[in-house]
Amino acid sequence: WVEVRDGRGQLIFSELGQAGSQREIGGQAPFSLVVGNSTYVTLEYQGKMVDLSQRTKGDVARLTVE
């Protein structure tokens, strides 16, 4: 699952994704994310890959991207 909140703290995306799915999300940065099963998720922000392993605890990543 993935949850994304925008810079105002509003939930702008929440979904239990399927293997191989992709989503593009826009809004007001910074974005706060909670990513479940993060070992199997890739995240790209502004054209750059984001390393979730440094922000993962118990296979759930919590991070903010600006």
C-alpha positions as CSV (number, residue, x, y, z in Angstrom):
1,W,0.0,0.0,0.0
2,V,1.0,3.6,-0.5
3,E,-0.2,6.8,1.2
4,V,0.8,10.2,0.0
5,R,0.1,13.5,1.8
6,D,0.9,16.9,0.2
7,G,2.6,19.9,1.8
8,R,-0.7,20.9,3.5
9,G,-1.0,17.5,5.1
10,Q,-3.9,16.5,2.9
11,L,-4.2,12.8,1.9
12,I,-3.9,13.0,-1.9
13,F,-3.3,9.3,-2.7
14,S,-4.0,6.0,-0.9
15,E,-4.0,2.7,-2.6
16,L,-3.2,-1.0,-2.3
17,G,-1.2,-1.5,-5.5
18,Q,-0.9,-4.6,-7.6
19,A,2.5,-6.0,-8.7
20,G,3.8,-4.2,-11.7
21,S,1.5,-1.2,-11.3
22,Q,2.7,2.4,-11.7
23,R,1.2,5.7,-10.5
24,E,2.1,9.3,-11.2
25,I,1.0,11.8,-8.5
26,G,1.1,15.5,-8.6
27,G,0.4,18.2,-6.0
28,Q,2.1,20.6,-3.6
29,A,5.5,19.5,-2.2
30,P,6.8,18.4,0.2
31,F,5.2,15.0,0.0
32,S,5.0,12.6,3.0
33,L,4.8,9.0,2.1
34,V,4.1,5.7,3.8
35,V,5.0,2.7,1.7
36,G,4.2,-0.8,2.7
37,N,6.1,-3.8,1.5
38,S,8.8,-1.3,0.6
39,T,11.4,-4.0,-0.3
40,Y,9.4,-4.6,-3.6
41,V,8.6,-0.9,-4.4
42,T,10.6,1.5,-6.5
43,L,10.1,5.2,-6.1
44,E,11.2,7.9,-8.6
45,Y,10.9,11.6,-7.6
46,Q,11.7,14.4,-10.1
47,G,13.5,12.0,-12.3
48,K,15.7,10.4,-9.6
49,M,15.4,7.1,-7.9
50,V,14.7,7.3,-4.1
51,D,16.4,4.7,-1.9
52,L,13.7,3.4,0.4
53,S,16.0,1.0,2.2
54,Q,17.4,3.8,4.4
55,R,13.9,4.8,5.5
56,T,12.4,1.3,6.0
57,K,11.6,-0.3,9.4
58,G,9.7,-3.6,9.4
59,D,9.2,-3.4,5.6
60,V,7.3,-0.1,5.9
61,A,9.1,3.1,4.6
62,R,8.2,6.5,5.9
63,L,9.8,9.5,4.2
64,T,9.3,13.0,3.0
65,V,10.4,14.2,-0.5
66,E,10.7,17.8,-1.4
